[in-house]
């Protein structure tokens, strides 16, 4: 699976099928770099081994100074943007992190990295390493000491959100249709859930400090209000893919702010729809992105 991201500073990162990453400065066409990330030998792969269902992931930090690449060999590569103007190595490898299990999801702030592996374990790694010249060890092996929580199911996406100066949360999306809202840094068992999806949740996207959008294998997009996990709007993607002129969704709130949970729990397609819903297309949501006129400033 290929991946593509654009940083806040205008760098385009493309994860090629070969396992390597191309970096292109959108502000200067002459500035580009090829990051050689180790990949697994194609001949050594067993197509029946689920361990090789690796997700090629690229993440930039909000300030654009850090780049994290998920290799196909149970390793993470952390790069930093060089401050030197006259160089052809704009992105410098800062550290390599070896993990026990394949990684399913990543998220970055300007200070730390969140990692979710295929067993549902969540790890936190500080990005602001000690740059002491005497410390030549750039390789880090992930241990249980870095694990901050564990899920009982696979986690397909993870994101960090700061609602205000006093409230920050880690959000995780699991294979059973749950969005976990976990208080940070005081992580405890008292977590909240955004419930409504009936199948795995593939993506969570932050719209602003209080709203997120989730995409699921049940073919729906759902808008939530945080930190209450209040459902606001449900969008039926099946109708969207079948017709560009008709859009069906369940409005879950009115101008007074009241919510019809009955409508939310019975979020079926309108019976009067004239669309032919008998289609062989797979309407599961695998990829999405969000643009907002008032983006959250993450630190």
Backbone as CSV, one residue per row, in Angstrom:
resi,resn,N_x,N_y,N_z,CA_x,CA_y,CA_z,C_x,C_y,C_z
1,UNK,0.849,-1.185,0.000,0.000,0.000,0.000,0.887,1.238,0.000
2,UNK,0.646,2.148,-0.918,1.415,3.381,-0.989,0.806,4.435,-0.079
3,UNK,1.633,5.417,0.281,1.194,6.471,1.195,1.789,7.786,0.725
4,UNK,1.049,8.886,0.963,1.521,10.203,0.557,1.070,11.226,1.584
5,UNK,1.988,12.102,2.003,1.685,13.144,2.976,2.388,14.436,2.579
6,UNK,1.814,15.579,3.010,2.419,16.888,2.804,2.585,17.548,4.166
7,UNK,3.773,18.070,4.430,4.051,18.693,5.721,3.570,20.134,5.736
8,UNK,3.540,20.717,6.929,3.130,22.117,7.074,4.148,23.070,6.461
9,UNK,5.363,22.584,6.204,6.403,23.416,5.595,6.514,23.212,4.091
10,UNK,5.628,22.372,3.527,5.596,22.218,2.078,6.419,21.088,1.510
11,UNK,6.773,20.105,2.316,7.475,18.928,1.813,6.472,17.821,1.508
12,UNK,6.592,17.236,0.326,5.758,16.108,-0.088,6.544,14.819,0.107
13,UNK,5.946,13.862,0.841,6.569,12.556,1.061,5.717,11.491,0.387
14,UNK,6.348,10.666,-0.444,5.650,9.591,-1.145,6.316,8.272,-0.782
15,UNK,5.525,7.361,-0.250,6.022,6.034,0.109,5.811,5.125,-1.098
16,UNK,6.889,4.748,-1.777,6.795,3.918,-2.971,6.609,2.452,-2.596
17,UNK,6.114,1.680,-3.554,5.883,0.259,-3.314,7.185,-0.487,-3.052
18,UNK,8.295,0.080,-3.484,9.593,-0.542,-3.238,9.982,-0.502,-1.767
19,UNK,9.277,0.315,-0.989,9.601,0.457,0.426,10.409,1.688,0.732
20,UNK,10.803,2.452,-0.290,11.572,3.672,-0.089,10.667,4.894,-0.184
21,UNK,11.192,6.037,0.249,10.389,7.254,0.350,11.047,8.363,-0.457
22,UNK,10.252,9.028,-1.287,10.723,10.184,-2.033,10.259,11.460,-1.367
23,UNK,11.180,12.404,-1.170,10.886,13.684,-0.530,11.051,14.802,-1.556
24,UNK,10.023,15.656,-1.681,10.038,16.725,-2.675,9.579,18.027,-2.018
25,UNK,10.388,19.067,-2.172,10.051,20.378,-1.629,9.137,21.088,-2.624
26,UNK,7.885,21.299,-2.256,6.926,21.932,-3.152,7.215,23.411,-3.353
27,UNK,8.080,23.973,-2.520,8.465,25.380,-2.664,9.719,25.568,-3.512
28,UNK,10.400,24.465,-3.823,11.628,24.529,-4.610,11.759,23.213,-5.374
29,UNK,11.480,23.234,-6.668,11.454,22.000,-7.455,12.827,21.345,-7.550
30,UNK,13.893,22.097,-7.277,15.239,21.528,-7.347,15.622,20.783,-6.073
31,UNK,14.815,20.907,-5.033,15.119,20.271,-3.749,14.325,18.976,-3.616
32,UNK,15.029,17.871,-3.631,14.395,16.574,-3.433,15.415,15.610,-2.836
33,UNK,14.903,14.549,-2.258,15.775,13.581,-1.592,15.107,12.219,-1.612
34,UNK,15.923,11.183,-1.716,15.433,9.808,-1.756,15.874,9.106,-0.479
35,UNK,14.915,8.731,0.352,15.223,8.059,1.612,15.159,6.555,1.398
36,UNK,16.267,5.888,1.594,16.320,4.448,1.390,15.990,3.744,2.696
37,UNK,14.794,3.219,2.741,14.314,2.485,3.911,14.389,1.007,3.589
38,UNK,14.963,0.222,4.503,15.098,-1.208,4.255,13.732,-1.839,4.089
39,UNK,13.656,-2.815,3.193,12.408,-3.539,2.961,12.670,-5.033,3.017
40,UNK,11.596,-5.786,3.217,11.699,-7.238,3.284,11.873,-7.806,1.881
41,UNK,12.730,-8.796,1.756,12.929,-9.446,0.469,11.615,-10.036,-0.013
42,UNK,11.218,-9.683,-1.239,9.943,-10.150,-1.774,9.871,-11.673,-1.792
43,UNK,11.004,-12.345,-2.073,10.981,-13.791,-2.173,10.813,-14.460,-0.823
44,UNK,11.082,-13.710,0.254,10.989,-14.293,1.594,9.607,-14.153,2.193
45,UNK,8.708,-13.458,1.502,7.375,-13.232,2.038,6.502,-14.473,1.888
46,UNK,5.727,-14.744,2.885,4.711,-15.779,2.832,3.364,-15.087,2.753
47,UNK,2.655,-15.244,1.637,1.399,-14.519,1.440,0.341,-14.939,2.440
48,UNK,0.537,-16.096,3.082,-0.433,-16.562,4.068,-0.099,-16.085,5.472
49,UNK,1.030,-15.398,5.615,1.455,-14.890,6.918,0.895,-13.491,7.118
50,UNK,-0.001,-13.337,8.092,-0.629,-12.038,8.331,0.363,-11.001,8.814
51,UNK,1.546,-11.435,9.268,2.537,-10.468,9.713,2.999,-9.560,8.581
52,UNK,2.841,-10.004,7.345,3.302,-9.211,6.216,2.222,-8.292,5.668
53,UNK,1.089,-8.227,6.348,0.076,-7.234,5.998,0.474,-5.911,6.636
54,UNK,1.650,-5.437,6.288,2.208,-4.244,6.902,1.611,-2.991,6.280
55,UNK,1.401,-1.972,7.098,0.880,-0.698,6.615,2.038,0.271,6.428
56,UNK,2.205,0.746,5.201,3.237,1.746,4.931,2.741,3.095,5.421
57,UNK,3.355,3.624,6.454,2.873,4.838,7.102,3.925,5.935,7.055
58,UNK,3.462,7.159,6.800,4.299,8.354,6.859,3.580,9.373,7.724
59,UNK,4.308,9.994,8.633,3.707,11.039,9.458,4.704,12.185,9.638
60,UNK,4.202,13.415,9.478,4.963,14.619,9.803,4.479,15.156,11.146
61,UNK,5.375,15.793,11.875,4.949,16.529,13.064,4.241,17.800,12.617
62,UNK,3.380,18.377,13.457,2.646,19.591,13.063,3.542,20.736,12.622
63,UNK,4.727,20.872,13.232,5.618,21.967,12.836,6.466,21.630,11.613
64,UNK,6.335,20.407,11.101,7.049,20.010,9.898,8.503,19.670,10.092
65,UNK,8.977,19.615,11.334,10.399,19.382,11.590,10.752,17.905,11.714
66,UNK,9.772,17.057,12.004,10.021,15.629,12.164,9.252,14.840,11.110
67,UNK,9.867,13.765,10.658,9.247,12.820,9.732,9.466,11.418,10.279
68,UNK,8.394,10.638,10.354,8.497,9.254,10.811,8.008,8.341,9.697
69,UNK,8.814,7.342,9.375,8.494,6.384,8.321,8.449,4.997,8.935
70,UNK,7.377,4.269,8.654,7.219,2.910,9.139,7.796,1.951,8.107
71,UNK,8.933,1.324,8.438,9.539,0.378,7.516,8.804,-0.948,7.496
72,UNK,9.183,-1.809,6.550,8.556,-3.117,6.415,9.319,-4.194,7.170
73,UNK,10.220,-3.768,8.024,11.075,-4.715,8.734,10.990,-4.516,10.242
74,UNK,9.803,-4.116,10.723,9.583,-3.876,12.146,10.499,-2.779,12.684
75,UNK,10.718,-1.763,11.876,11.522,-0.627,12.304,10.856,0.681,11.907
76,UNK,11.060,1.675,12.764,10.619,3.040,12.488,11.847,3.906,12.255
77,UNK,11.739,4.817,11.301,12.838,5.716,10.980,12.391,7.147,11.262
78,UNK,13.107,7.820,12.150,12.777,9.194,12.521,13.796,10.131,11.878
79,UNK,13.284,11.046,11.054,14.131,12.017,10.361,13.824,13.416,10.888
80,UNK,14.833,14.276,10.822,14.645,15.683,11.170,15.041,16.545,9.980
81,UNK,14.360,17.672,9.836,14.641,18.603,8.751,15.881,19.415,9.093
82,UNK,16.858,19.405,8.194,18.125,20.089,8.438,17.939,21.600,8.437
83,UNK,18.702,22.278,9.293,18.676,23.743,9.351,19.680,24.384,8.404
84,UNK,20.509,23.551,7.775,21.528,24.080,6.867,20.919,24.343,5.500
85,UNK,21.177,25.503,4.950,20.614,25.880,3.663,21.353,25.213,2.503
86,UNK,22.676,25.108,2.593,23.460,24.550,1.500,23.758,23.080,1.784
87,UNK,22.827,22.229,1.455,22.993,20.793,1.639,22.026,20.062,0.734
88,UNK,22.409,18.864,0.323,21.516,18.029,-0.468,20.850,16.975,0.399
89,UNK,21.213,16.944,1.666,20.585,16.023,2.615,19.686,16.843,3.534
90,UNK,18.527,17.195,2.999,17.620,18.029,3.780,17.054,17.267,4.975
91,UNK,16.819,15.962,4.798,16.267,15.143,5.877,17.352,14.210,6.392
92,UNK,17.654,14.343,7.687,18.717,13.564,8.312,18.098,12.516,9.237
93,UNK,18.598,11.283,9.118,18.126,10.210,9.984,18.598,10.468,11.404
94,UNK,17.647,10.635,12.308,17.998,10.921,13.702,18.049,9.661,14.541
95,UNK,17.087,8.774,14.314,17.036,7.573,15.146,16.236,6.481,14.449
96,UNK,16.623,5.235,14.723,15.888,4.064,14.257,15.325,3.337,15.468
97,UNK,14.053,3.000,15.404,13.387,2.318,16.510,12.959,0.934,16.048
98,UNK,13.404,-0.091,16.756,13.016,-1.464,16.455,11.851,-1.867,17.352
99,UNK,10.832,-2.479,16.748,9.639,-2.875,17.492,9.448,-4.384,17.378
100,UNK,8.677,-4.934,18.303,8.462,-6.374,18.338,7.419,-6.805,17.327
101,UNK,6.361,-6.019,17.187,5.259,-6.367,16.296,5.103,-5.313,15.210
102,UNK,4.433,-5.679,14.135,4.212,-4.729,13.054,3.292,-3.604,13.507
103,UNK,3.545,-2.421,12.975,2.844,-1.214,13.404,1.637,-0.968,12.523
104,UNK,0.498,-0.671,13.153,-0.743,-0.427,12.427,-1.110,1.044,12.368
105,UNK,-0.623,1.860,13.309,-1.022,3.270,13.333,0.052,4.103,14.020
106,UNK,0.150,5.381,13.583,1.099,6.340,14.144,0.428,7.692,14.288
107,UNK,0.941,8.488,15.225,0.581,9.903,15.287,1.721,10.658,15.964
108,UNK,1.888,11.917,15.559,2.965,12.743,16.096,2.431,14.050,16.628
109,UNK,3.032,14.509,17.710,2.954,15.906,18.106,4.345,16.483,17.841
110,UNK,4.588,17.696,18.281,5.928,18.263,18.130,6.900,17.742,19.181
111,UNK,6.374,16.988,20.163,7.220,16.496,21.251,7.334,14.980,21.310
112,UNK,6.309,14.251,20.912,6.370,12.803,21.077,5.643,12.082,19.949
113,UNK,5.929,10.783,19.879,5.377,9.890,18.861,4.531,8.831,19.545
114,UNK,3.337,8.579,19.007,2.461,7.521,19.495,2.440,6.386,18.481
115,UNK,2.572,5.154,18.973,2.646,3.976,18.117,1.619,2.957,18.585
116,UNK,0.859,2.395,17.647,-0.070,1.307,17.940,0.337,0.102,17.105
117,UNK,0.605,-1.038,17.756,1.009,-2.219,16.994,-0.173,-3.157,16.782
118,UNK,0.082,-4.264,16.102,-1.004,-5.151,15.698,-1.637,-5.888,16.876
119,UNK,-0.977,-5.887,18.033,-1.538,-6.524,19.220,-2.355,-5.571,20.078
120,UNK,-2.468,-4.303,19.656,-3.231,-3.333,20.423,-2.435,-2.608,21.481
121,UNK,-1.126,-2.807,21.520,-0.280,-2.087,22.474,0.003,-0.681,21.962
122,UNK,-0.033,0.307,22.875,0.224,1.704,22.539,1.520,2.132,23.217
123,UNK,2.429,2.712,22.431,3.717,3.151,22.939,3.873,4.650,22.716
124,UNK,4.681,5.258,23.576,5.006,6.673,23.441,6.524,6.831,23.420
125,UNK,7.014,7.583,22.422,8.445,7.833,22.277,8.662,9.337,22.199
126,UNK,9.570,9.865,23.016,9.897,11.288,22.961,10.686,11.588,21.696
127,UNK,10.321,12.659,21.011,11.036,13.083,19.811,12.192,14.017,20.129
128,UNK,12.131,14.697,21.257,13.170,15.662,21.624,14.299,14.933,22.331
129,UNK,15.099,14.209,21.538,16.192,13.423,22.096,17.322,14.325,22.567
130,UNK,18.118,13.773,23.448,19.328,14.470,23.884,20.358,14.410,22.761
131,UNK,20.739,15.560,22.251,21.670,15.621,21.129,23.136,15.646,21.564
132,UNK,23.410,15.071,22.699,24.796,15.009,23.180,25.668,14.269,22.165
133,UNK,26.759,14.894,21.756,27.625,14.294,20.737,28.277,13.005,21.216
134,UNK,28.335,12.817,22.540,28.936,11.598,23.065,27.994,10.410,22.961
135,UNK,26.734,10.700,22.680,25.758,9.624,22.568,25.614,9.231,21.103
136,UNK,26.335,8.182,20.709,26.345,7.766,19.313,25.337,6.668,19.021
137,UNK,24.591,6.251,20.010,23.625,5.181,19.808,22.334,5.752,19.234
138,UNK,22.135,5.524,17.942,20.943,6.032,17.280,19.861,4.972,17.152
139,UNK,20.141,3.771,17.673,19.173,2.687,17.573,18.487,2.479,18.917
140,UNK,17.178,2.418,18.878,16.390,2.240,20.091,15.511,1.015,19.923
141,UNK,15.523,0.130,20.895,14.681,-1.062,20.882,13.484,-0.812,21.780
142,UNK,12.303,-0.975,21.218,11.079,-0.736,21.975,10.921,-1.787,23.063
143,UNK,10.679,-1.334,24.278,10.493,-2.239,25.405,9.153,-1.963,26.072
144,UNK,8.814,-2.827,27.016,7.551,-2.669,27.731,7.510,-1.373,28.531
145,UNK,8.673,-0.815,28.851,8.708,0.438,29.608,8.117,1.601,28.818
146,UNK,8.151,1.503,27.495,7.603,2.572,26.653,6.108,2.413,26.417
147,UNK,5.540,1.271,26.816,4.110,1.035,26.598,3.297,1.796,27.634
148,UNK,2.314,2.564,27.151,1.500,3.363,28.062,0.099,2.794,28.239
149,UNK,-0.321,1.894,27.348,-1.629,1.256,27.506,-1.724,0.060,26.574
150,UNK,-2.751,-0.756,26.804,-2.963,-1.948,25.986,-4.445,-2.104,25.684
151,UNK,-4.752,-2.430,24.423,-6.114,-2.736,24.009,-6.262,-4.251,23.862
152,UNK,-7.496,-4.704,23.946,-7.779,-6.125,23.777,-8.085,-6.469,22.333
153,UNK,-7.993,-5.499,21.444,-8.254,-5.724,20.025,-7.275,-4.897,19.204
154,UNK,-7.244,-5.160,17.899,-6.343,-4.412,17.023,-6.775,-2.956,16.920
155,UNK,-5.793,-2.073,16.847,-6.034,-0.638,16.708,-5.642,-0.224,15.292
156,UNK,-6.595,0.381,14.567,-6.349,0.759,13.176,-5.967,2.227,13.006
157,UNK,-6.224,3.049,14.008,-5.820,4.450,13.917,-5.659,5.012,15.317
158,UNK,-4.803,6.020,15.418,-4.559,6.678,16.697,-4.282,8.145,16.428
159,UNK,-4.753,9.009,17.302,-4.501,10.439,17.143,-4.519,11.112,18.504
160,UNK,-3.801,12.213,18.590,-3.733,13.007,19.818,-4.473,14.311,19.588
161,UNK,-5.298,14.710,20.558,-6.063,15.948,20.430,-5.972,16.737,21.727
162,UNK,-5.725,18.028,21.598,-5.707,18.927,22.753,-6.946,19.805,22.665
163,UNK,-7.916,19.573,23.544,-9.175,20.314,23.518,-8.989,21.713,24.079
164,UNK,-8.250,21.818,25.180,-7.892,23.124,25.740,-6.608,22.940,26.544
165,UNK,-6.215,23.969,27.288,-4.952,23.908,28.026,-4.966,22.857,29.132
166,UNK,-6.157,22.438,29.563,-6.257,21.495,30.670,-6.698,20.101,30.243
167,UNK,-7.193,19.950,29.020,-7.721,18.663,28.578,-7.049,18.225,27.283
168,UNK,-6.379,17.085,27.362,-5.794,16.453,26.183,-6.158,14.975,26.206
169,UNK,-6.325,14.402,25.013,-6.762,13.011,24.925,-6.005,12.278,23.821
170,UNK,-5.890,10.967,24.017,-5.453,10.060,22.959,-6.687,9.319,22.468
171,UNK,-6.930,9.350,21.169,-8.059,8.653,20.580,-7.544,7.452,19.796
172,UNK,-8.165,6.302,20.004,-7.807,5.111,19.249,-9.062,4.516,18.629
173,UNK,-8.906,3.940,17.438,-10.016,3.304,16.723,-9.709,1.818,16.600
174,UNK,-10.638,0.966,17.039,-10.337,-0.462,17.057,-11.159,-1.245,16.034
175,UNK,-10.914,-2.535,16.002,-11.542,-3.408,15.014,-12.998,-3.715,15.337
176,UNK,-13.456,-3.374,16.534,-14.826,-3.670,16.943,-15.745,-2.464,16.863
177,UNK,-15.323,-1.407,16.193,-16.188,-0.252,15.986,-16.209,0.735,17.132
178,UNK,-15.215,0.697,18.010,-15.159,1.622,19.142,-14.075,2.673,18.932
179,UNK,-14.389,3.913,19.333,-13.385,4.960,19.444,-13.136,5.176,20.929
180,UNK,-11.913,4.942,21.365,-11.548,5.099,22.769,-11.032,6.515,22.981
181,UNK,-11.564,7.185,23.984,-11.132,8.533,24.350,-10.420,8.429,25.693
182,UNK,-9.093,8.547,25.677,-8.270,8.296,26.855,-7.602,9.585,27.292
183,UNK,-7.802,9.955,28.554,-7.235,11.198,29.072,-5.715,11.121,29.092
184,UNK,-5.078,12.219,28.701,-3.618,12.284,28.696,-3.164,13.548,29.428
185,UNK,-2.131,13.478,30.276,-1.244,12.333,30.513,-1.694,11.411,31.634
186,UNK,-2.802,11.729,32.300,-3.277,10.897,33.411,-4.063,9.718,32.856
187,UNK,-3.346,8.775,32.264,-3.986,7.615,31.647,-4.468,6.669,32.739
188,UNK,-5.735,6.317,32.676,-6.316,5.416,33.668,-7.390,4.582,32.994
189,UNK,-8.083,3.801,33.787,-9.147,2.958,33.245,-10.432,3.729,32.976
190,UNK,-10.505,4.972,33.423,-11.725,5.776,33.253,-11.701,6.457,31.889
191,UNK,-11.913,5.681,30.833,-11.929,6.217,29.489,-13.352,6.248,28.957
192,UNK,-13.569,7.086,27.958,-14.875,7.200,27.323,-14.844,6.502,25.973
193,UNK,-16.055,6.244,25.434,-16.166,5.593,24.140,-17.135,6.360,23.251
194,UNK,-16.771,6.474,21.975,-17.697,6.964,20.959,-18.251,5.729,20.262
195,UNK,-19.526,5.435,20.499,-20.139,4.201,20.015,-21.176,4.491,18.943
196,UNK,-21.260,3.609,17.966,-22.236,3.762,16.892,-21.875,2.967,15.662
197,UNK,-20.584,2.887,15.354,-20.153,2.084,14.212,-20.388,0.602,14.500
198,UNK,-20.705,-0.155,13.465,-20.987,-1.580,13.622,-19.852,-2.467,13.123
199,UNK,-18.842,-1.863,12.491,-17.680,-2.624,12.046,-16.414,-1.838,12.382
200,UNK,-15.277,-2.370,11.960,-13.990,-1.761,12.288,-13.949,-0.298,11.858
201,UNK,-13.206,0.505,12.605,-13.004,1.916,12.277,-11.604,2.056,11.692
202,UNK,-11.540,2.517,10.454,-10.253,2.571,9.759,-9.519,3.884,9.969
203,UNK,-10.257,4.991,10.147,-9.602,6.294,10.248,-10.347,7.223,11.202
204,UNK,-9.567,8.056,11.879,-10.085,9.177,12.668,-9.382,10.432,12.175
205,UNK,-10.152,11.484,11.915,-9.570,12.748,11.484,-10.073,13.876,12.376
206,UNK,-9.146,14.727,12.816,-9.500,15.878,13.641,-9.959,17.012,12.738
207,UNK,-11.123,17.578,13.052,-11.625,18.742,12.325,-11.248,20.018,13.062
208,UNK,-11.522,20.068,14.362,-11.070,21.169,15.206,-10.918,20.630,16.620
209,UNK,-10.779,21.503,17.600,-10.498,21.060,18.965,-11.607,20.222,19.582
210,UNK,-12.806,20.295,19.057,-13.931,19.587,19.660,-14.655,18.647,18.712
211,UNK,-14.191,18.498,17.482,-14.904,17.662,16.522,-13.938,16.726,15.799
212,UNK,-14.377,15.475,15.644,-13.619,14.502,14.861,-14.564,13.820,13.885
213,UNK,-13.982,13.277,12.824,-14.726,12.512,11.832,-14.141,11.111,11.799
214,UNK,-15.010,10.101,11.808,-14.550,8.717,11.782,-15.097,8.007,10.553
215,UNK,-14.311,7.067,10.029,-14.706,6.266,8.869,-14.624,4.799,9.250
216,UNK,-15.612,4.023,8.794,-15.720,2.646,9.240,-16.013,1.703,8.079
217,UNK,-15.743,0.426,8.324,-16.078,-0.610,7.367,-17.561,-0.831,7.214
218,UNK,-18.385,-0.209,8.072,-19.835,-0.309,7.899,-20.343,0.648,6.825
219,UNK,-19.424,1.408,6.194,-19.803,2.292,5.100,-20.336,3.632,5.531
220,UNK,-20.033,4.059,6.755,-20.530,5.348,7.231,-19.386,6.240,7.688
221,UNK,-19.616,7.542,7.563,-18.778,8.570,8.168,-19.579,9.182,9.299
222,UNK,-18.942,9.417,10.427,-19.667,9.945,11.583,-18.905,11.116,12.189
223,UNK,-19.661,12.162,12.497,-19.111,13.359,13.125,-19.422,13.311,14.610
224,UNK,-18.406,13.571,15.448,-18.545,13.482,16.897,-18.125,14.796,17.540
225,UNK,-18.770,15.064,18.689,-18.376,16.204,19.524,-17.622,15.676,20.737
226,UNK,-16.460,16.264,21.001,-15.630,15.858,22.131,-15.565,16.967,23.169
227,UNK,-15.373,16.587,24.462,-15.011,15.259,24.957,-16.196,14.388,25.353
228,UNK,-17.417,14.785,25.009,-18.596,14.035,25.439,-18.883,12.818,24.574
229,UNK,-18.159,12.661,23.452,-18.432,11.579,22.497,-19.871,11.638,21.999
230,UNK,-20.357,12.845,21.773,-21.726,13.038,21.313,-21.792,12.885,19.797
231,UNK,-22.658,11.988,19.282,-22.802,11.844,17.831,-23.591,13.011,17.254
232,UNK,-23.098,13.597,16.178,-23.747,14.757,15.572,-24.346,14.451,14.209
233,UNK,-23.553,13.923,13.316,-24.019,13.679,11.948,-23.507,12.328,11.478
234,UNK,-24.350,11.622,10.739,-23.980,10.351,10.143,-24.152,10.451,8.632
235,UNK,-23.131,10.084,7.892,-23.155,10.147,6.435,-23.068,8.737,5.872
236,UNK,-24.028,8.388,5.009,-24.035,7.070,4.374,-23.188,7.123,3.112
237,UNK,-22.019,6.546,3.155,-21.109,6.651,2.013,-21.566,5.823,0.826
238,UNK,-22.414,4.820,1.049,-22.879,3.998,-0.066,-23.696,4.824,-1.042
239,UNK,-24.566,5.656,-0.516,-25.345,6.523,-1.395,-24.453,7.541,-2.078
240,UNK,-23.417,7.974,-1.383,-22.508,8.961,-1.953,-21.746,8.383,-3.133
241,UNK,-21.326,7.126,-3.030,-20.561,6.529,-4.118,-21.428,6.175,-5.309
242,UNK,-22.727,5.944,-5.085,-23.604,5.567,-6.189,-24.131,6.760,-6.956
243,UNK,-24.142,7.928,-6.350,-24.655,9.098,-7.039,-23.938,10.336,-6.541
244,UNK,-23.438,11.130,-7.472,-22.761,12.368,-7.092,-23.751,13.494,-6.845
245,UNK,-25.026,13.276,-7.143,-26.021,14.333,-7.016,-26.919,14.144,-5.802
246,UNK,-26.896,12.967,-5.199,-27.741,12.694,-4.050,-26.874,12.266,-2.876
247,UNK,-27.207,12.790,-1.725,-26.417,12.527,-0.531,-27.362,12.264,0.629
248,UNK,-27.231,11.098,1.255,-28.090,10.748,2.371,-27.278,10.768,3.659
249,UNK,-27.790,11.416,4.655,-27.137,11.387,5.954,-28.198,11.570,7.023
250,UNK,-27.860,11.183,8.224,-28.763,11.323,9.355,-28.331,12.518,10.183
251,UNK,-29.166,13.547,10.224,-28.863,14.732,11.035,-29.234,14.412,12.471
252,UNK,-28.284,14.480,13.358,-28.498,14.023,14.720,-28.680,15.156,15.710
253,UNK,-28.747,16.381,15.224,-28.924,17.494,16.138,-29.777,18.554,15.464
254,UNK,-30.340,19.444,16.268,-31.113,20.556,15.730,-30.515,21.857,16.248
255,UNK,-30.993,23.006,15.791,-30.398,24.280,16.229,-30.399,24.490,17.732
256,UNK,-31.296,23.785,18.437,-31.338,23.928,19.894,-30.291,23.068,20.597
257,UNK,-29.620,22.235,19.814,-28.566,21.418,20.396,-29.027,20.068,20.889
258,UNK,-30.325,19.753,20.791,-30.814,18.458,21.243,-30.514,17.396,20.197
259,UNK,-30.346,16.167,20.661,-29.923,15.080,19.787,-30.953,13.968,19.821
260,UNK,-31.258,13.424,18.668,-32.180,12.311,18.572,-31.382,11.020,18.544
261,UNK,-31.196,10.413,19.703,-30.455,9.166,19.760,-31.225,8.035,19.104
262,UNK,-32.552,8.147,19.070,-33.348,7.117,18.404,-33.025,7.078,16.915
263,UNK,-32.909,8.273,16.316,-32.526,8.334,14.910,-31.118,7.797,14.717
264,UNK,-30.268,8.065,15.690,-28.881,7.625,15.569,-28.772,6.110,15.623
265,UNK,-29.577,5.495,16.480,-29.518,4.055,16.621,-30.194,3.332,15.463
266,UNK,-31.035,4.044,14.730,-31.714,3.459,13.581,-31.263,4.173,12.309
267,UNK,-29.966,4.175,12.109,-29.394,4.952,11.013,-29.356,4.137,9.723
268,UNK,-30.522,3.736,9.244,-30.611,2.968,8.019,-30.795,3.891,6.833
269,UNK,-30.615,3.349,5.639,-30.798,4.135,4.438,-32.264,4.486,4.265
270,UNK,-32.604,5.666,3.756,-33.994,6.043,3.529,-34.692,5.054,2.614
271,UNK,-35.903,4.624,3.012,-36.645,3.642,2.239,-37.081,4.181,0.888
272,UNK,-37.291,5.509,0.796,-37.788,6.083,-0.441,-36.694,6.312,-1.467
273,UNK,-35.469,5.880,-1.154,-34.381,6.103,-2.092,-34.637,5.362,-3.389
274,UNK,-34.441,6.044,-4.505,-34.638,5.447,-5.818,-33.355,4.849,-6.369
275,UNK,-32.267,4.909,-5.595,-30.995,4.384,-6.072,-30.981,2.871,-6.005
276,UNK,-30.317,2.271,-6.961,-30.114,0.834,-6.944,-28.944,0.530,-6.027
277,UNK,-29.257,0.005,-4.844,-28.211,-0.237,-3.858,-27.583,-1.609,-4.009
278,UNK,-28.005,-2.366,-5.020,-27.420,-3.672,-5.264,-26.160,-3.488,-6.110
279,UNK,-25.042,-3.464,-5.482,-23.790,-3.191,-6.181,-22.720,-4.122,-5.660
280,UNK,-21.782,-4.467,-6.532,-20.683,-5.335,-6.131,-19.518,-4.553,-5.549
281,UNK,-19.641,-3.220,-5.498,-18.560,-2.400,-4.972,-18.408,-2.601,-3.474
282,UNK,-17.183,-2.528,-3.009,-16.910,-2.573,-1.577,-16.956,-1.147,-1.055
283,UNK,-17.944,-0.845,-0.224,-18.147,0.525,0.233,-17.488,0.789,1.581
284,UNK,-16.611,-0.107,2.020,-15.882,0.157,3.255,-14.962,1.353,3.057
285,UNK,-14.847,2.174,4.096,-14.007,3.367,4.026,-12.584,2.988,4.432
286,UNK,-11.653,3.140,3.511,-10.263,2.815,3.808,-9.377,4.043,3.887
287,UNK,-9.805,5.137,3.248,-8.947,6.312,3.214,-9.786,7.572,3.193
288,UNK,-9.399,8.574,3.991,-10.105,9.843,3.979,-9.176,10.907,4.524
289,UNK,-9.535,12.159,4.241,-8.810,13.288,4.805,-9.796,14.424,4.982
290,UNK,-9.417,15.405,5.783,-10.321,16.481,6.162,-9.607,17.803,6.005
291,UNK,-10.317,18.774,5.456,-9.816,20.148,5.408,-10.729,21.008,6.249
292,UNK,-10.164,21.887,7.039,-10.950,22.727,7.930,-10.529,24.174,7.771
293,UNK,-11.517,25.085,7.845,-11.196,26.508,7.751,-10.637,27.034,9.061
294,UNK,-10.742,26.215,10.126,-10.230,26.630,11.427,-9.478,25.470,12.053
295,UNK,-8.326,25.097,11.481,-7.609,23.929,11.954,-7.082,24.114,13.362
296,UNK,-6.912,22.986,14.032,-6.389,23.010,15.389,-4.893,23.235,15.353
297,UNK,-4.417,24.077,16.196,-2.983,24.302,16.330,-2.438,23.317,17.343
298,UNK,-1.727,22.319,16.851,-1.197,21.279,17.729,0.234,21.609,18.102
299,UNK,0.583,21.323,19.323,1.947,21.568,19.782,2.623,20.250,20.106
